[in-house]
Amino acid sequence: MKIVGFARPGSAEVLVGELLDGAVRPLTSLAEFWAAPRRWAVPGQPGDGPAVAVEEVELRPVVPPSARVLCIGLNYRAHAAEGGFTPPEFPTVFGRWTASLTAGEVPAPVPQGEDGLDWEGEVMAYVAEDLADADPDSARAAVLGYSTFNDLTARRAQKLTAQWTLGKNADRSGPTGPLVTADEVGDLRDGLAVRTRVNGETVQDGNTRDMVFDVGTLLSLVSRTLTLHPGDVVATGTPEGVGYVRNPPWLLQPGDVVEVDVERLGVLRTPIVDAGGRKGA
């Protein structure tokens, strides 16, 4: 089952719906969905009105405003190596604000003073139940589903200090795809292809088997410190092939289109624009 957030024309209310073939079947409000996600994430669940064409609504992230967005750095062995790092003993965890998240096709602007944005194609995991001091198996079973994610990064801002927060929270820099329920995705340890393309050219070609820490281990570790709640999300890291390590560096410019293509999750497409919203030459 594929699940999306959306808003009707002229309305600020975010609803949740089942994504069908070119249409969205409304289910309930975003708040009600995350109050009982297992109830709603069932195909054929009675909804809130007839299906509407995707073109008639504005897609939104299916993430509640209260969510903790936890991102994991250096979580693919080959990506750590390309940056000159050894795989960490413990996960490198940093946060995003929900305000940075968007849906597919929403233009991402290059911030003033940046030479461009860097791509980081990822898989995002969505928590369905409270987790406190959970073991890895219980934590893995608590995942409602997964989506594509692009951790678009402002490298200049990221490298100003040892803290990554600023460079990871640029406006509209966190596009997410539809949530695909875990029963359709399977165990990431078995391997999903994670690819990123820029203007049609493949720049990342990895597999979730290369993760240093799997989803269950990540959620278990986080839950020892803070209680996770339904709607919290974990972005599981990116494979090798990012732009800043290349010689010369290759960063996204206005007019570029970046796509994250994850096996069983689909393609997440994001056009890049300048800070004024222009697509470039």
C-alpha positions, 0 to 999 in steps of 0.5 A: 500500500502506498500512502501520501499526504495531500492538501486540497486546493485552497486548504491548509489542512493536510490529509492522508490518502492511499495512492492509487494509479494516478489518483489519491483516495482520501483516508483521514486527517494527518493527526488521526492517521498517526493516532492509529497508523496500523488501522489506516495502513490497510488496503480497502480501509473505508475512506473519507470521500471518493478518489481524486486525481493526483493533479487536483491536489498538492502532495505533502510529506506524510510526516506530522509536525511533531515528528522527530526527523533523525538522519544518519550520517556515514551509514554506508561503508562505501560512502564513509570511505569516499569521504576519508572516514572509517565506519563509525562505532556508533551511528552519527545522528543529526536532526532535521526540522519538519519544516524542511520536508517537502514532497516530490516535484517541489522545487528546491532552491540553492541558498544564497552563498552556496555553490550548489546543493549536494544530493544524498539519495536515501531510504526513510523509515516511519515509526508506527508505535511507541519505542522505549529501550527497544531491542532491534527486532522489536524496533524493526517490527515497529516500522510502518513503512519506508519512502524515498528521501533526498537529504539535499545538503548545503555543503558550505553551511554544513562545513562551517562548524563540526555541527551539521544542522545548518547545512542539513536544514535549507529551505525545501531541502528534504523531499520525500516520496510516498510511504510504502508499507513494510509488507511490500518492502521487506527487510532492508538487510536483504538489499534494495537498490538505491540509485540517484540520477542528475539530469538522467545520469546515474551518480549513486548506485548503492544497495541497503546491504551496505548499511553499517547499522540496519533500521532495527539497530538504529531505532533501538539505539535511539530508543535508549535515549528518547522515546520514539512515537508514531510519525517519527522518522529515521533517514537511514543514510546515503550510499557512495557517489555524492558530489562534494568528494568528486574532483572537481566537486559536482553540485546541483545547479538551478535548472538541474533535476535530481531523481532518487530511485529506490527499488520497491519505493519508486522515483522521487523527482526534484527540480533545482531552482535559484534562491528566487525560485528561478530554474536557471538558464 
